[in-house]
Amino acid sequence: MLKRLWLILGPVICALAMVLGLLFFYPMHFSHNVMEEKKAAVTLTAASFKARAQKMRAFTDTEMRFVPFFGSSEWLRFDSLHPAVLAEKYDRNYRPYFLGQRGAASLNQYFGMQQFLPQLENQTVVYVVSPQWFTKKGYGGAAFRQYFNSDQLTSFLKGQEGDEAASYAAKRLLKLYPNVAMKDNVEKVADGKALTTFDRNYIRLTSRLYQREDAFFSSFLAPTNGNYEQFVTPQLDRLPDKFSYEELEKIGLADAKKATNDNDFGIDNQFYQKRIAKKLKKLEGFQKNLSYLQSPEYNDLQLVLSQFAKSHTNAVFVIPPVNQKWVEFTGLDPAMYQQTVEKIRYQLESQGFTNIVDFSQDGGKPYFMQDTIHMGWLGWLAFDQAVNPLISKPQKAPNYRLNDRFFSQDWADYTGSTSSFE
């Protein structure tokens, strides 16, 4: 009987052992290729967001300085003046590496950062904070889980220090992912309990396996989904060889006029026809009761700030606007929007995060927006004018002064004047 079982199961067991052995001892050395890394930097898929190997390869390349650009879906709004296009055309001393997806807000960004913390140390990054993230319930578990993986989990558990940030992150993880792997360890972190030696050894062992699994499978994946060839390189010959904001504005203006000529909102024609035109009447006034003032996203943002402070990261925060014509049509309260911006800025500035580029009042400028909430054309040009100098000539991080009260429920729910918050 044992012999028969072995004949049946033996090959399967041996195959599994070989696979595990291959993964466990798979080399972690990165073979750098700047062109492939530039393609990966604009791939912007869920897989690229979660993969460690591609990001680590770019962030450890000494031939090219890749700068993390954190955000959500705004990076997908490619046009002639997109940050990736301008950096490539004018051969700047860095290339943006875009980390963002539709629905990926601060909590996903925080866990994603855990995969490359050494590369955040004393570095400069760009972080877009969209007021639209700050909905009353925050994003749901399904939205969070599509950008979360086991490598992020073990990276977080391996580096947690038992502080308020770790406890909060673990609690949020359990809420959005109740059946997460290593749940007992996550619960310990949430409760502020120390992990045992056995726990830590197991986490390190598992982390090593996940890292090598990622490196192994990443070696079979193409570094791009075609964004670089489709959206970046075709624009390069259209731009003037000599850099000039005046000349670039002419190109952006011409492109924008042509791309937005079938609607009254200044929205890209394709976006308008695909997402808005057929349901325009239903959308009128639909945002009149919307508020961004109360949201767990304020606490999630504090996680990111805590990580930047620990890593001495000089973060440039960008606050985007909303299309003004769309605001008027849908009934979104402009005063509420500006109060949301004030709340975000207070959370940043009161803790020393003073590198803030605030476009929140620019949504009415012609051709500044590509659609309802995303910048494009002249908006990207303004983005470059404000952000590029801060990235090209990086400075040390300011002196941060973290306040754990921003993890509290009373801050998440606070709707009063920030001058009265104590």
Order of alpha helices (4+ residues) and beta strands (2+ residues): alpha-alpha-alpha-alpha-beta-alpha-beta-alpha-beta-alpha-alpha-alpha-alpha-alpha-alpha-alpha-alpha-alpha-beta-alpha-alpha-beta-alpha-alpha
